[in-house]
Amino acid sequence: MIENGILFILSGPSGVGKGTVRKELFNRANDLAYSISMTTREKRAGEAEGVDYFLQNKWKN
């Protein structure tokens, strides 16, 4: 676990390029860590559970 550092938040509406910016940052710096978000929406094509998002809908009753 990282004890000290700087938290960066990439925020914006769907489709504006947050993933593209994140990929480029990780290509340029090797000391970054990625926190995986949780979503209630359905999984999209090409997304992997626990890699792109934690999909909350799998725990629904």
HTML snippet that shows the backbone in 3Dmol.js (N, CA, C, O; Angstrom):
<script src="https://3Dmol.org/build/3Dmol-min.js"></script>
<div id="view" style="width:600px;height:400px;position:relative"></div>
<script>
const pdb = `
ATOM      1  N   MET A   1       0.837  -1.184   0.000  1.00  0.00           N
ATOM      2  CA  MET A   1       0.000   0.000   0.000  1.00  0.00           C
ATOM      3  C   MET A   1       0.877   1.242   0.000  1.00  0.00           C
ATOM      4  O   MET A   1       1.853   1.327   0.745  1.00  0.00           O
ATOM      5  N   ILE A   2       0.519   2.199  -0.840  1.00  0.00           N
ATOM      6  CA  ILE A   2       1.258   3.452  -0.923  1.00  0.00           C
ATOM      7  C   ILE A   2       0.826   4.349   0.233  1.00  0.00           C
ATOM      8  O   ILE A   2      -0.363   4.619   0.397  1.00  0.00           O
ATOM      9  N   GLU A   3       1.771   4.806   1.024  1.00  0.00           N
ATOM     10  CA  GLU A   3       1.467   5.629   2.199  1.00  0.00           C
ATOM     11  C   GLU A   3       1.431   7.116   1.878  1.00  0.00           C
ATOM     12  O   GLU A   3       0.644   7.850   2.475  1.00  0.00           O
ATOM     13  N   ASN A   4       2.259   7.574   0.956  1.00  0.00           N
ATOM     14  CA  ASN A   4       2.323   8.989   0.605  1.00  0.00           C
ATOM     15  C   ASN A   4       2.229   9.129  -0.899  1.00  0.00           C
ATOM     16  O   ASN A   4       2.624   8.229  -1.640  1.00  0.00           O
ATOM     17  N   GLY A   5       1.715  10.237  -1.342  1.00  0.00           N
ATOM     18  CA  GLY A   5       1.638  10.467  -2.767  1.00  0.00           C
ATOM     19  C   GLY A   5       0.653  11.553  -3.102  1.00  0.00           C
ATOM     20  O   GLY A   5       0.188  12.287  -2.229  1.00  0.00           O
ATOM     21  N   ILE A   6       0.343  11.648  -4.363  1.00  0.00           N
ATOM     22  CA  ILE A   6      -0.601  12.641  -4.872  1.00  0.00           C
ATOM     23  C   ILE A   6      -1.738  11.885  -5.533  1.00  0.00           C
ATOM     24  O   ILE A   6      -1.512  10.967  -6.321  1.00  0.00           O
ATOM     25  N   LEU A   7      -2.953  12.273  -5.211  1.00  0.00           N
ATOM     26  CA  LEU A   7      -4.130  11.672  -5.804  1.00  0.00           C
ATOM     27  C   LEU A   7      -4.561  12.500  -7.009  1.00  0.00           C
ATOM     28  O   LEU A   7      -4.805  13.700  -6.886  1.00  0.00           O
ATOM     29  N   PHE A   8      -4.656  11.859  -8.174  1.00  0.00           N
ATOM     30  CA  PHE A   8      -5.158  12.496  -9.384  1.00  0.00           C
ATOM     31  C   PHE A   8      -6.529  11.912  -9.679  1.00  0.00           C
ATOM     32  O   PHE A   8      -6.708  10.696  -9.617  1.00  0.00           O
ATOM     33  N   ILE A   9      -7.491  12.753  -9.995  1.00  0.00           N
ATOM     34  CA  ILE A   9      -8.823  12.291 -10.355  1.00  0.00           C
ATOM     35  C   ILE A   9      -9.126  12.759 -11.769  1.00  0.00           C
ATOM     36  O   ILE A   9      -9.110  13.956 -12.053  1.00  0.00           O
ATOM     37  N   LEU A  10      -9.401  11.808 -12.651  1.00  0.00           N
ATOM     38  CA  LEU A  10      -9.839  12.130 -14.009  1.00  0.00           C
ATOM     39  C   LEU A  10     -11.350  11.986 -14.017  1.00  0.00           C
ATOM     40  O   LEU A  10     -11.879  10.896 -13.799  1.00  0.00           O
ATOM     41  N   SER A  11     -12.033  13.073 -14.266  1.00  0.00           N
ATOM     42  CA  SER A  11     -13.490  13.067 -14.195  1.00  0.00           C
ATOM     43  C   SER A  11     -14.068  13.709 -15.439  1.00  0.00           C
ATOM     44  O   SER A  11     -13.527  14.686 -15.955  1.00  0.00           O
ATOM     45  N   GLY A  12     -15.155  13.164 -15.912  1.00  0.00           N
ATOM     46  CA  GLY A  12     -15.824  13.736 -17.073  1.00  0.00           C
ATOM     47  C   GLY A  12     -16.913  12.814 -17.553  1.00  0.00           C
ATOM     48  O   GLY A  12     -16.990  11.664 -17.119  1.00  0.00           O
ATOM     49  N   PRO A  13     -17.754  13.294 -18.438  1.00  0.00           N
ATOM     50  CA  PRO A  13     -18.832  12.457 -18.956  1.00  0.00           C
ATOM     51  C   PRO A  13     -18.298  11.308 -19.813  1.00  0.00           C
ATOM     52  O   PRO A  13     -17.146  11.301 -20.248  1.00  0.00           O
ATOM     53  N   SER A  14     -19.166  10.361 -20.030  1.00  0.00           N
ATOM     54  CA  SER A  14     -18.831   9.194 -20.835  1.00  0.00           C
ATOM     55  C   SER A  14     -18.349   9.601 -22.225  1.00  0.00           C
ATOM     56  O   SER A  14     -18.952  10.452 -22.877  1.00  0.00           O
ATOM     57  N   GLY A  15     -17.265   8.988 -22.664  1.00  0.00           N
ATOM     58  CA  GLY A  15     -16.789   9.179 -24.030  1.00  0.00           C
ATOM     59  C   GLY A  15     -15.885  10.371 -24.285  1.00  0.00           C
ATOM     60  O   GLY A  15     -15.569  10.662 -25.438  1.00  0.00           O
ATOM     61  N   VAL A  16     -15.456  11.073 -23.229  1.00  0.00           N
ATOM     62  CA  VAL A  16     -14.616  12.257 -23.463  1.00  0.00           C
ATOM     63  C   VAL A  16     -13.122  11.953 -23.515  1.00  0.00           C
ATOM     64  O   VAL A  16     -12.327  12.831 -23.851  1.00  0.00           O
ATOM     65  N   GLY A  17     -12.728  10.717 -23.184  1.00  0.00           N
ATOM     66  CA  GLY A  17     -11.315  10.361 -23.308  1.00  0.00           C
ATOM     67  C   GLY A  17     -10.582  10.151 -21.998  1.00  0.00           C
ATOM     68  O   GLY A  17      -9.352  10.188 -21.981  1.00  0.00           O
ATOM     69  N   LYS A  18     -11.288   9.932 -20.906  1.00  0.00           N
ATOM     70  CA  LYS A  18     -10.620   9.696 -19.620  1.00  0.00           C
ATOM     71  C   LYS A  18      -9.695   8.484 -19.692  1.00  0.00           C
ATOM     72  O   LYS A  18      -8.571   8.528 -19.193  1.00  0.00           O
ATOM     73  N   GLY A  19     -10.161   7.413 -20.306  1.00  0.00           N
ATOM     74  CA  GLY A  19      -9.343   6.205 -20.433  1.00  0.00           C
ATOM     75  C   GLY A  19      -8.109   6.433 -21.282  1.00  0.00           C
ATOM     76  O   GLY A  19      -7.039   5.902 -20.986  1.00  0.00           O
ATOM     77  N   THR A  20      -8.250   7.211 -22.324  1.00  0.00           N
ATOM     78  CA  THR A  20      -7.118   7.530 -23.199  1.00  0.00           C
ATOM     79  C   THR A  20      -6.066   8.338 -22.444  1.00  0.00           C
ATOM     80  O   THR A  20      -4.870   8.077 -22.570  1.00  0.00           O
ATOM     81  N   VAL A  21      -6.509   9.317 -21.660  1.00  0.00           N
ATOM     82  CA  VAL A  21      -5.582  10.129 -20.863  1.00  0.00           C
ATOM     83  C   VAL A  21      -4.873   9.242 -19.838  1.00  0.00           C
ATOM     84  O   VAL A  21      -3.660   9.348 -19.658  1.00  0.00           O
ATOM     85  N   ARG A  22      -5.637   8.357 -19.159  1.00  0.00           N
ATOM     86  CA  ARG A  22      -5.047   7.465 -18.166  1.00  0.00           C
ATOM     87  C   ARG A  22      -3.987   6.570 -18.797  1.00  0.00           C
ATOM     88  O   ARG A  22      -2.898   6.415 -18.245  1.00  0.00           O
ATOM     89  N   LYS A  23      -4.295   5.985 -19.942  1.00  0.00           N
ATOM     90  CA  LYS A  23      -3.327   5.105 -20.610  1.00  0.00           C
ATOM     91  C   LYS A  23      -2.049   5.851 -20.956  1.00  0.00           C
ATOM     92  O   LYS A  23      -0.956   5.311 -20.787  1.00  0.00           O
ATOM     93  N   GLU A  24      -2.166   7.063 -21.429  1.00  0.00           N
ATOM     94  CA  GLU A  24      -0.979   7.847 -21.776  1.00  0.00           C
ATOM     95  C   GLU A  24      -0.165   8.201 -20.537  1.00  0.00           C
ATOM     96  O   GLU A  24       1.064   8.141 -20.569  1.00  0.00           O
ATOM     97  N   LEU A  25      -0.831   8.567 -19.452  1.00  0.00           N
ATOM     98  CA  LEU A  25      -0.107   8.852 -18.207  1.00  0.00           C
ATOM     99  C   LEU A  25       0.671   7.630 -17.733  1.00  0.00           C
ATOM    100  O   LEU A  25       1.826   7.746 -17.323  1.00  0.00           O
ATOM    101  N   PHE A  26       0.035   6.453 -17.789  1.00  0.00           N
ATOM    102  CA  PHE A  26       0.700   5.227 -17.348  1.00  0.00           C
ATOM    103  C   PHE A  26       1.831   4.835 -18.297  1.00  0.00           C
ATOM    104  O   PHE A  26       2.789   4.193 -17.866  1.00  0.00           O
ATOM    105  N   ASN A  27       1.745   5.200 -19.567  1.00  0.00           N
ATOM    106  CA  ASN A  27       2.848   4.954 -20.502  1.00  0.00           C
ATOM    107  C   ASN A  27       4.053   5.830 -20.188  1.00  0.00           C
ATOM    108  O   ASN A  27       5.192   5.438 -20.438  1.00  0.00           O
ATOM    109  N   ARG A  28       3.805   7.005 -19.644  1.00  0.00           N
ATOM    110  CA  ARG A  28       4.884   7.961 -19.383  1.00  0.00           C
ATOM    111  C   ARG A  28       5.499   7.839 -17.998  1.00  0.00           C
ATOM    112  O   ARG A  28       6.647   8.239 -17.801  1.00  0.00           O
ATOM    113  N   ALA A  29       4.760   7.294 -17.030  1.00  0.00           N
ATOM    114  CA  ALA A  29       5.264   7.208 -15.652  1.00  0.00           C
ATOM    115  C   ALA A  29       5.047   5.797 -15.134  1.00  0.00           C
ATOM    116  O   ALA A  29       3.956   5.244 -15.271  1.00  0.00           O
ATOM    117  N   ASN A  30       6.077   5.213 -14.540  1.00  0.00           N
ATOM    118  CA  ASN A  30       5.969   3.832 -14.062  1.00  0.00           C
ATOM    119  C   ASN A  30       5.675   3.734 -12.576  1.00  0.00           C
ATOM    120  O   ASN A  30       5.641   2.629 -12.035  1.00  0.00           O
ATOM    121  N   ASP A  31       5.463   4.854 -11.902  1.00  0.00           N
ATOM    122  CA  ASP A  31       5.219   4.817 -10.461  1.00  0.00           C
ATOM    123  C   ASP A  31       3.779   5.212 -10.109  1.00  0.00           C
ATOM    124  O   ASP A  31       3.519   5.712  -9.015  1.00  0.00           O
ATOM    125  N   LEU A  32       2.858   4.986 -11.032  1.00  0.00           N
ATOM    126  CA  LEU A  32       1.454   5.296 -10.788  1.00  0.00           C
ATOM    127  C   LEU A  32       0.682   4.030 -10.428  1.00  0.00           C
ATOM    128  O   LEU A  32       1.046   2.929 -10.843  1.00  0.00           O
ATOM    129  N   ALA A  33      -0.376   4.198  -9.659  1.00  0.00           N
ATOM    130  CA  ALA A  33      -1.270   3.091  -9.318  1.00  0.00           C
ATOM    131  C   ALA A  33      -2.678   3.502  -9.724  1.00  0.00           C
ATOM    132  O   ALA A  33      -3.041   4.675  -9.640  1.00  0.00           O
ATOM    133  N   TYR A  34      -3.465   2.527 -10.163  1.00  0.00           N
ATOM    134  CA  TYR A  34      -4.819   2.784 -10.643  1.00  0.00           C
ATOM    135  C   TYR A  34      -5.838   2.203  -9.675  1.00  0.00           C
ATOM    136  O   TYR A  34      -5.740   1.038  -9.291  1.00  0.00           O
ATOM    137  N   SER A  35      -6.804   3.004  -9.283  1.00  0.00           N
ATOM    138  CA  SER A  35      -7.890   2.561  -8.420  1.00  0.00           C
ATOM    139  C   SER A  35      -9.099   2.237  -9.302  1.00  0.00           C
ATOM    140  O   SER A  35      -9.572   3.094 -10.047  1.00  0.00           O
ATOM    141  N   ILE A  36      -9.587   1.027  -9.218  1.00  0.00           N
ATOM    142  CA  ILE A  36     -10.694   0.585 -10.064  1.00  0.00           C
ATOM    143  C   ILE A  36     -12.017   1.044  -9.458  1.00  0.00           C
ATOM    144  O   ILE A  36     -12.277   0.809  -8.278  1.00  0.00           O
ATOM    145  N   SER A  37     -12.847   1.694 -10.261  1.00  0.00           N
ATOM    146  CA  SER A  37     -14.145   2.207  -9.820  1.00  0.00           C
ATOM    147  C   SER A  37     -15.210   1.121  -9.846  1.00  0.00           C
ATOM    148  O   SER A  37     -15.049   0.081 -10.485  1.00  0.00           O
ATOM    149  N   MET A  38     -16.298   1.386  -9.139  1.00  0.00           N
ATOM    150  CA  MET A  38     -17.463   0.504  -9.174  1.00  0.00           C
ATOM    151  C   MET A  38     -18.564   1.220  -9.948  1.00  0.00           C
ATOM    152  O   MET A  38     -18.697   2.441  -9.861  1.00  0.00           O
ATOM    153  N   THR A  39     -19.351   0.462 -10.704  1.00  0.00           N
ATOM    154  CA  THR A  39     -20.459   1.030 -11.456  1.00  0.00           C
ATOM    155  C   THR A  39     -21.679   0.132 -11.334  1.00  0.00           C
ATOM    156  O   THR A  39     -21.559  -1.073 -11.110  1.00  0.00           O
ATOM    157  N   THR A  40     -22.853   0.733 -11.485  1.00  0.00           N
ATOM    158  CA  THR A  40     -24.095  -0.039 -11.444  1.00  0.00           C
ATOM    159  C   THR A  40     -24.601  -0.352 -12.843  1.00  0.00           C
ATOM    160  O   THR A  40     -25.570  -1.095 -13.000  1.00  0.00           O
ATOM    161  N   ARG A  41     -23.956   0.206 -13.860  1.00  0.00           N
ATOM    162  CA  ARG A  41     -24.418  -0.060 -15.229  1.00  0.00           C
ATOM    163  C   ARG A  41     -23.976  -1.444 -15.680  1.00  0.00           C
ATOM    164  O   ARG A  41     -23.131  -2.080 -15.050  1.00  0.00           O
ATOM    165  N   GLU A  42     -24.553  -1.891 -16.762  1.00  0.00           N
ATOM    166  CA  GLU A  42     -24.186  -3.181 -17.346  1.00  0.00           C
ATOM    167  C   GLU A  42     -22.790  -3.112 -17.957  1.00  0.00           C
ATOM    168  O   GLU A  42     -22.347  -2.051 -18.398  1.00  0.00           O
ATOM    169  N   LYS A  43     -22.110  -4.238 -17.979  1.00  0.00           N
ATOM    170  CA  LYS A  43     -20.775  -4.327 -18.580  1.00  0.00           C
ATOM    171  C   LYS A  43     -20.869  -4.031 -20.074  1.00  0.00           C
ATOM    172  O   LYS A  43     -21.775  -4.508 -20.758  1.00  0.00           O
ATOM    173  N   ARG A  44     -19.918  -3.237 -20.569  1.00  0.00           N
ATOM    174  CA  ARG A  44     -19.848  -2.923 -21.998  1.00  0.00           C
ATOM    175  C   ARG A  44     -18.892  -3.875 -22.700  1.00  0.00           C
ATOM    176  O   ARG A  44     -18.047  -4.508 -22.067  1.00  0.00           O
ATOM    177  N   ALA A  45     -19.036  -3.966 -23.997  1.00  0.00           N
ATOM    178  CA  ALA A  45     -18.156  -4.819 -24.800  1.00  0.00           C
ATOM    179  C   ALA A  45     -16.702  -4.430 -24.571  1.00  0.00           C
ATOM    180  O   ALA A  45     -16.356  -3.250 -24.618  1.00  0.00           O
ATOM    181  N   GLY A  46     -15.861  -5.408 -24.326  1.00  0.00           N
ATOM    182  CA  GLY A  46     -14.434  -5.163 -24.143  1.00  0.00           C
ATOM    183  C   GLY A  46     -14.021  -4.869 -22.716  1.00  0.00           C
ATOM    184  O   GLY A  46     -12.825  -4.806 -22.432  1.00  0.00           O
ATOM    185  N   GLU A  47     -14.973  -4.684 -21.800  1.00  0.00           N
ATOM    186  CA  GLU A  47     -14.631  -4.421 -20.408  1.00  0.00           C
ATOM    187  C   GLU A  47     -14.490  -5.739 -19.646  1.00  0.00           C
ATOM    188  O   GLU A  47     -15.181  -6.716 -19.936  1.00  0.00           O
ATOM    189  N   ALA A  48     -13.593  -5.747 -18.676  1.00  0.00           N
ATOM    190  CA  ALA A  48     -13.367  -6.940 -17.855  1.00  0.00           C
ATOM    191  C   ALA A  48     -13.662  -6.603 -16.394  1.00  0.00           C
ATOM    192  O   ALA A  48     -13.208  -5.582 -15.878  1.00  0.00           O
ATOM    193  N   GLU A  49     -14.423  -7.469 -15.739  1.00  0.00           N
ATOM    194  CA  GLU A  49     -14.740  -7.315 -14.326  1.00  0.00           C
ATOM    195  C   GLU A  49     -13.458  -7.276 -13.505  1.00  0.00           C
ATOM    196  O   GLU A  49     -12.599  -8.147 -13.645  1.00  0.00           O
ATOM    197  N   GLY A  50     -13.329  -6.265 -12.647  1.00  0.00           N
ATOM    198  CA  GLY A  50     -12.154  -6.137 -11.787  1.00  0.00           C
ATOM    199  C   GLY A  50     -10.940  -5.541 -12.465  1.00  0.00           C
ATOM    200  O   GLY A  50      -9.910  -5.336 -11.822  1.00  0.00           O
ATOM    201  N   VAL A  51     -11.043  -5.259 -13.757  1.00  0.00           N
ATOM    202  CA  VAL A  51      -9.945  -4.613 -14.490  1.00  0.00           C
ATOM    203  C   VAL A  51     -10.360  -3.199 -14.865  1.00  0.00           C
ATOM    204  O   VAL A  51      -9.660  -2.236 -14.551  1.00  0.00           O
ATOM    205  N   ASP A  52     -11.490  -3.077 -15.530  1.00  0.00           N
ATOM    206  CA  ASP A  52     -12.013  -1.771 -15.927  1.00  0.00           C
ATOM    207  C   ASP A  52     -12.921  -1.183 -14.845  1.00  0.00           C
ATOM    208  O   ASP A  52     -12.832   0.002 -14.525  1.00  0.00           O
ATOM    209  N   TYR A  53     -13.781  -2.013 -14.296  1.00  0.00           N
ATOM    210  CA  TYR A  53     -14.720  -1.628 -13.244  1.00  0.00           C
ATOM    211  C   TYR A  53     -15.023  -2.842 -12.379  1.00  0.00           C
ATOM    212  O   TYR A  53     -14.814  -3.983 -12.791  1.00  0.00           O
ATOM    213  N   PHE A  54     -15.521  -2.580 -11.173  1.00  0.00           N
ATOM    214  CA  PHE A  54     -16.212  -3.592 -10.397  1.00  0.00           C
ATOM    215  C   PHE A  54     -17.679  -3.357 -10.695  1.00  0.00           C
ATOM    216  O   PHE A  54     -18.183  -2.252 -10.493  1.00  0.00           O
ATOM    217  N   LEU A  55     -18.356  -4.357 -11.162  1.00  0.00           N
ATOM    218  CA  LEU A  55     -19.738  -4.211 -11.607  1.00  0.00           C
ATOM    219  C   LEU A  55     -20.678  -4.594 -10.468  1.00  0.00           C
ATOM    220  O   LEU A  55     -20.818  -5.771 -10.135  1.00  0.00           O
ATOM    221  N   GLN A  56     -21.314  -3.595  -9.881  1.00  0.00           N
ATOM    222  CA  GLN A  56     -22.153  -3.805  -8.711  1.00  0.00           C
ATOM    223  C   GLN A  56     -23.373  -4.665  -9.027  1.00  0.00           C
ATOM    224  O   GLN A  56     -23.879  -5.353  -8.142  1.00  0.00           O
ATOM    225  N   ASN A  57     -23.850  -4.642 -10.255  1.00  0.00           N
ATOM    226  CA  ASN A  57     -25.072  -5.363 -10.589  1.00  0.00           C
ATOM    227  C   ASN A  57     -24.961  -6.875 -10.387  1.00  0.00           C
ATOM    228  O   ASN A  57     -25.983  -7.558 -10.319  1.00  0.00           O
ATOM    229  N   LYS A  58     -23.759  -7.402 -10.291  1.00  0.00           N
ATOM    230  CA  LYS A  58     -23.614  -8.851 -10.075  1.00  0.00           C
ATOM    231  C   LYS A  58     -24.014  -9.256  -8.659  1.00  0.00           C
ATOM    232  O   LYS A  58     -24.205 -10.443  -8.396  1.00  0.00           O
ATOM    233  N   TRP A  59     -24.148  -8.278  -7.722  1.00  0.00           N
ATOM    234  CA  TRP A  59     -24.548  -8.569  -6.356  1.00  0.00           C
ATOM    235  C   TRP A  59     -26.033  -8.276  -6.112  1.00  0.00           C
ATOM    236  O   TRP A  59     -26.510  -8.441  -4.989  1.00  0.00           O
ATOM    237  N   LYS A  60     -26.752  -7.856  -7.112  1.00  0.00           N
ATOM    238  CA  LYS A  60     -28.180  -7.568  -6.939  1.00  0.00           C
ATOM    239  C   LYS A  60     -28.948  -8.852  -6.675  1.00  0.00           C
ATOM    240  O   LYS A  60     -28.586  -9.914  -7.182  1.00  0.00           O
ATOM    241  N   ASN A  61     -29.997  -8.757  -5.889  1.00  0.00           N
ATOM    242  CA  ASN A  61     -30.846  -9.931  -5.588  1.00  0.00           C
ATOM    243  C   ASN A  61     -31.791 -10.219  -6.717  1.00  0.00           C
ATOM    244  O   ASN A  61     -32.576 -11.164  -6.639  1.00  0.00           O
TER     245      ASN A  61
END
`;
const viewer = $3Dmol.createViewer("view");
viewer.addModel(pdb, "pdb");
viewer.setStyle({}, {cartoon: {color: "spectrum"}});
viewer.zoomTo();
viewer.render();
</script>
